[in-house]
Amino acid sequence: MLHRCLAASILLAGLWIGSALAEDSAPYHVGETLRVYHPEIARNWRGAQTEALVTRIWYPVDPSLPVVAHDIGAPGHQIFQGHPVAVDAPLSAAQPWYPLLLLSHGTGGSADSLDWLGAGLAAAGYVVAGVNHPGNNALEPMTMEGFVLWWERALDMSEVLDGVLADPTLASHIDRDHIGAVGFSAGGYTVLELAGARTNLPAFRAFCASPAADAICHAPEMSRIKAGGSTPSAPSPEMAASMSRSGASYRDQRIKAVFSIAPGIGQAFDANSFADVQIPVALMAGTADAIAPVKTNIEHIAGLLPRASVTLLPGVGHYTFLDVCVPAIAESLAQLCRDNPGLDRTTIHDRTIALARVFFAVALPAGELRNQQIDIYFHGGPPPSGGATKP
């Protein structure tokens, strides 16, 4: 019943707000900071150069604070256009607590490649924490272990959550009863694992060895793996140990709802994978996704998880869900930067943020704050201000 009501509420929200929600004035400016978390327990770092959880955090700040424009990438070699931010500014005092969303990037990406999403949700009143997954991010050489041990990414997220909830600056401002997760591509798979999905690694391998194998089995990022483009014939003891627990549950009970964008690795899920998923799930992808094809990924997952809400955006490709590229590199990185004719990437981003805001407002209701948010979404009411009562 909860899931049916949630899906109906989201559908109703879409009918009420259309595309106008993305044009609403955001209640907050966006603050941004960086954390490097060092889990207390021993970790399998997947051969990563950096043995830590480097985490970008976006959060609401007072709209009176000035923000500065920034692009994303190495100095002098920017790749993406970033959202204006107030770096290391104090978190807004308009609410005593804010809901928290964990953010998981795609294969070979980074939290910053989803700056549009993290910042867009922060402007709506969420603290958003995005980790750079060890061994599988754009900031250092990718490793074979980072590429193939996908389930380890869920542990990254749970340990980032531990870090945020113990953070001396952030912890006291987090509403611990209202925590969700959002991910793109392999990150979309990751948040489903956090919701309780279980991986069937042999099923994925069988699919990729069959005539039905498609692009998900040959991700372009494989060319960046420092050890070469094929799985070692004899995995290391650490890799073998990780693979032996690939089918374990990585459910994090603190997470109450997940939003999966262009989810990949869909063929790693079977009829039993979602038996333990009891929280609200939203799935979104573009119909023109050539990297995580719709049939074998989002539609396959939706068929196994009929209670999920599903949104397909006509003509939208996989990399449309990355940040907008700076003009100087748009041609040289055409695969990442070019969208189908007639599509505007910023418009797709705005629609995605709008749906995510509605989904989490319904799935993570937070007392008076939630009521004020719903008033904005449905009736054009005033932005939230002070006085939230923690449920």
C-alpha positions in Angstrom: 0.0 0.0 0.0 2.8 2.4 0.9 4.4 1.9 -2.5 1.1 2.3 -4.4 0.4 5.5 -2.5 3.9 6.8 -3.2 3.7 6.1 -6.9 0.2 7.8 -7.0 1.5 10.8 -5.1 4.5 11.2 -7.5 2.2 10.9 -10.5 -0.2 13.5 -9.0 2.8 15.7 -8.4 3.8 15.5 -12.0 0.3 16.5 -13.1 0.2 19.5 -10.7 3.7 20.9 -11.3 4.7 19.9 -14.8 8.0 21.4 -15.7 7.3 24.5 -13.6 8.9 23.1 -10.5 12.4 23.3 -11.9 11.8 27.0 -12.4 10.8 27.7 -8.8 13.2 29.9 -6.9 15.4 27.6 -4.8 14.9 28.3 -1.1 18.7 28.2 -0.5 22.0 29.0 -2.0 24.4 26.0 -2.2 27.4 25.5 0.0 30.1 23.0 -0.9 32.9 21.4 1.1 35.2 18.4 0.9 35.7 15.6 3.4 38.2 12.7 3.4 36.9 9.9 5.6 39.1 7.2 6.9 37.0 4.2 8.1 38.2 2.6 11.4 37.7 -0.9 10.0 40.2 -2.4 7.5 39.1 -2.0 3.9 39.7 -3.6 0.6 40.7 -0.5 -1.4 40.5 -2.3 -4.7 44.1 -1.3 -5.6 43.2 2.4 -5.4 45.9 5.0 -5.2 44.0 6.9 -2.5 43.0 4.7 0.4 40.3 6.9 1.8 36.8 8.0 1.0 37.1 11.4 -0.7 33.6 12.9 -0.4 32.1 16.0 -1.9 29.3 17.6 0.2 26.7 20.0 -1.0 24.3 21.6 1.5 21.8 24.5 2.0 23.2 27.9 2.9 21.4 31.2 3.5 20.4 32.9 0.3 21.9 36.1 1.5 25.4 34.6 1.3 27.4 35.3 -1.9 28.3 32.4 -4.3 31.1 32.2 -6.8 31.0 30.5 -10.2 33.2 27.5 -10.6 33.9 24.9 -13.3 34.9 21.3 -12.7 38.2 19.8 -13.6 41.9 20.4 -13.2 43.1 24.1 -13.2 43.2 25.2 -16.8 41.6 22.0 -18.0 38.0 22.3 -16.9 35.5 19.8 -18.2 32.1 20.6 -16.7 30.2 23.7 -15.8 29.6 23.7 -12.0 26.8 25.2 -10.0 27.7 28.5 -8.2 28.6 27.7 -4.6 29.6 29.3 -1.3 32.7 27.3 -0.4 32.9 26.1 3.2 30.1 28.5 4.2 28.0 27.8 7.3 25.0 25.6 6.8 21.7 27.5 6.8 20.1 28.0 10.2 16.6 28.2 8.7 16.0 24.6 9.8 17.5 22.8 12.8 17.9 19.5 10.8 18.1 18.6 7.1 17.5 15.3 5.4 20.6 13.6 4.0 21.1 12.1 0.6 24.0 9.9 -0.4 25.2 10.2 -4.0 26.9 7.5 -6.0 28.6 8.3 -9.4 28.9 6.0 -12.4 31.8 3.9 -13.6 35.0 6.0 -14.0 33.2 9.2 -13.0 33.3 11.3 -9.8 30.9 13.0 -7.4 31.7 16.2 -9.2 30.5 14.9 -12.5 27.0 14.9 -10.8 27.5 18.4 -9.4 24.2 19.5 -11.1 22.3 16.9 -9.1 24.1 17.4 -5.7 23.8 21.2 -5.9 20.2 21.1 -7.2 19.1 19.0 -4.3 21.0 21.1 -1.8 19.3 24.2 -3.1 16.0 22.4 -2.2 17.0 21.8 1.4 19.0 18.5 1.4 22.5 17.8 2.5 24.1 15.6 -0.2 27.3 13.6 0.2 28.9 12.1 -2.9 31.9 9.8 -2.6 34.6 9.1 -5.2 34.5 5.3 -5.3 38.0 3.9 -4.7 39.6 2.3 -7.8 36.8 3.5 -10.0 36.8 7.3 -10.3 38.1 9.9 -12.7 40.6 11.5 -10.4 43.2 8.6 -10.4 44.0 5.5 -12.4 41.1 3.0 -12.5 41.9 -0.6 -11.3 40.5 -3.9 -12.4 39.2 -4.5 -8.8 37.5 -1.2 -8.8 35.9 -1.9 -12.1 34.5 -5.4 -11.4 33.8 -5.5 -7.6 30.6 -3.4 -7.9 29.1 -4.5 -4.6 32.0 -2.9 -2.7 30.6 0.5 -3.7 27.6 0.0 -1.3 30.1 -0.4 1.6 31.7 2.9 0.5 28.3 4.6 0.9 27.6 3.1 4.3 31.0 4.2 5.5 30.5 7.7 4.1 27.2 7.8 6.0 29.1 6.8 9.2 31.5 9.7 8.5 28.8 12.3 7.9 26.9 11.2 11.1 30.1 11.6 13.1 31.3 14.8 11.4 31.9 17.6 14.0 30.4 20.2 11.7 27.6 18.4 9.9 26.3 15.7 12.3 24.2 17.9 14.6 22.3 19.2 11.5 21.3 15.9 10.0 17.8 14.5 10.4 18.9 10.9 11.0 15.3 9.6 10.5 15.3 11.0 6.9 18.2 9.6 4.9 18.0 8.5 1.3 20.4 7.7 -1.6 20.6 8.6 -5.3 22.9 7.2 -7.9 23.6 7.3 -11.6 24.6 4.3 -13.9 26.8 2.0 -11.7 25.7 4.3 -8.9 22.1 3.5 -9.8 23.0 -0.2 -9.2 24.8 0.8 -5.9 21.7 2.5 -4.4 19.6 -0.5 -5.2 22.1 -2.6 -3.2 21.7 -0.2 -0.3 18.0 -0.8 -0.5 18.5 -4.5 -0.1 19.0 -5.9 -3.6 21.3 -8.8 -4.0 23.7 -9.4 -6.8 23.8 -12.6 -8.9 27.3 -12.5 -10.3 27.1 -15.8 -12.2 23.9 -14.5 -14.0 25.7 -11.4 -15.1 28.6 -13.4 -16.4 26.3 -15.8 -18.2 24.5 -12.9 -19.9 27.8 -11.3 -21.0 29.0 -14.6 -22.4 25.7 -15.1 -24.4 24.6 -13.8 -27.8 22.3 -11.4 -25.9 25.3 -9.5 -24.5 25.1 -5.8 -25.1 26.9 -2.5 -24.3 26.7 -3.0 -20.5 29.2 -5.9 -20.9 31.7 -3.7 -22.7 31.8 -0.4 -20.9 34.1 2.2 -22.6 35.8 3.0 -19.3 37.5 -0.4 -19.5 40.2 1.1 -21.7 41.4 3.2 -18.7 42.1 0.3 -16.4 45.8 0.3 -15.7 46.1 -3.5 -15.6 44.6 -3.9 -19.1 41.2 -4.6 -20.5 40.4 -8.1 -19.4 39.8 -9.8 -16.0 42.9 -11.6 -14.7 42.7 -15.4 -15.1 43.7 -15.8 -11.5 42.1 -13.2 -9.2 44.1 -12.0 -6.2 43.1 -13.4 -2.8 41.5 -10.1 -2.0 39.5 -10.1 -5.2 38.4 -13.7 -4.7 37.3 -12.9 -1.1 35.2 -10.0 -2.4 33.6 -12.1 -5.1 32.7 -14.7 -2.6 30.4 -12.2 -0.9 29.0 -10.6 -4.1 25.6 -12.1 -3.3 25.4 -10.8 0.2 23.0 -8.2 1.4 24.4 -4.7 1.6 21.2 -3.2 3.0 21.7 -0.1 5.1 18.8 0.2 7.4 19.4 3.9 7.9 18.4 4.6 4.3 14.7 5.0 3.8 14.3 5.6 0.0 16.5 5.4 -3.2 16.4 7.1 -6.6 18.2 5.2 -9.3 19.1 7.1 -12.5 20.0 5.2 -15.7 20.9 2.1 -13.6 23.5 -0.2 -15.1 24.5 -3.8 -14.3 20.8 -4.8 -14.5 21.5 -8.3 -15.6 23.2 -9.0 -12.2 19.7 -9.0 -10.7 17.3 -12.0 -10.9 13.9 -13.0 -9.7 15.1 -13.3 -6.1 17.3 -10.2 -6.0 14.6 -7.8 -4.6 12.9 -10.0 -2.1 14.3 -7.9 0.8 13.6 -4.5 -0.8 10.9 -2.9 1.3 11.6 0.9 0.9 10.4 3.2 -1.8 12.4 3.1 -5.1 12.3 5.4 -8.1 13.8 4.4 -11.4 14.6 6.9 -14.2 16.4 6.6 -17.5 16.4 7.8 -21.1 15.0 5.7 -23.9 18.1 6.4 -26.1 20.6 5.0 -23.5 23.2 3.2 -25.5 25.5 2.5 -22.5 23.0 0.9 -20.1 20.3 -0.2 -22.7 16.8 0.2 -21.4 15.6 -3.4 -22.1 18.4 -5.1 -20.2 18.7 -2.6 -17.4 15.9 -0.3 -16.2 13.1 -2.3 -17.8 14.6 -5.6 -16.5 14.9 -4.1 -13.0 11.4 -2.6 -13.1 10.0 -6.0 -14.1 11.6 -7.5 -11.0 10.5 -4.6 -8.8 6.9 -3.8 -9.8 6.4 -1.5 -6.8 9.0 1.0 -8.0 8.0 4.2 -9.8 9.5 4.3 -13.3 10.2 7.3 -15.5 11.5 7.1 -19.1 12.6 10.3 -20.8 12.2 10.1 -24.6 15.4 10.4 -26.7 17.6 11.0 -23.7 21.0 9.2 -23.7 23.2 7.9 -20.9 25.7 10.7 -20.6 23.0 13.4 -20.6 22.9 12.8 -16.9 26.4 14.1 -16.5 27.2 17.8 -15.9 27.1 20.2 -18.8 30.4 20.3 -20.6 32.3 23.6 -20.9 32.3 24.7 -24.6 36.1 24.3 -25.0 36.0 20.5 -24.7 32.5 19.8 -26.1 33.9 18.6 -29.4 36.9 16.7 -28.2 34.8 14.8 -25.7 31.7 14.4 -27.9 30.7 11.1 -26.5 30.3 12.6 -23.0 29.1 16.1 -24.1 26.9 15.7 -27.1 23.1 15.1 -26.7 20.6 14.0 -29.3 19.2 16.8 -31.5 16.5 18.8 -29.9 17.5 17.9 -26.4 18.8 20.5 -23.9 20.9 18.9 -21.1 20.0 21.6 -18.6 16.3 21.0 -19.2 16.7 17.3 -18.6 18.7 18.0 -15.4 15.9 20.3 -14.2 13.3 17.7 -14.8 15.3 15.1 -13.0 15.9 17.3 -10.0 12.2 18.2 -9.9 11.1 14.5 -9.9 13.8 13.6 -7.3 12.5 16.5 -5.1 9.0 15.3 -5.3 10.0 11.7 -4.7 12.0 12.4 -1.6 9.5 14.9 -0.3 6.9 12.1 -0.3 9.2 9.2 0.6 11.1 11.0 3.3 8.4 13.2 5.0 10.0 15.4 7.6 7.3 17.0 9.7 6.6 20.7 9.2 9.5 21.0 6.7 7.9 18.3 4.6 4.5 20.1 4.8 6.2 23.4 3.7 8.0 21.7 0.8 4.8 20.1 -0.4 3.1 23.5 -0.3 5.8 24.9 -2.6 5.6 21.9 -5.0 1.9 21.8 -5.3 0.6 25.3 -4.5 3.5 27.7 -5.1 3.7 28.6 -1.4 6.6 30.4 0.3 10.0 28.8 0.8 10.6 27.0 4.1 11.8 29.0 7.0 12.6 28.0 10.6 10.7 26.2 13.2 10.8 22.6 11.9 9.9 20.0 14.5 12.0 16.8 14.3 9.6 13.9 14.1 
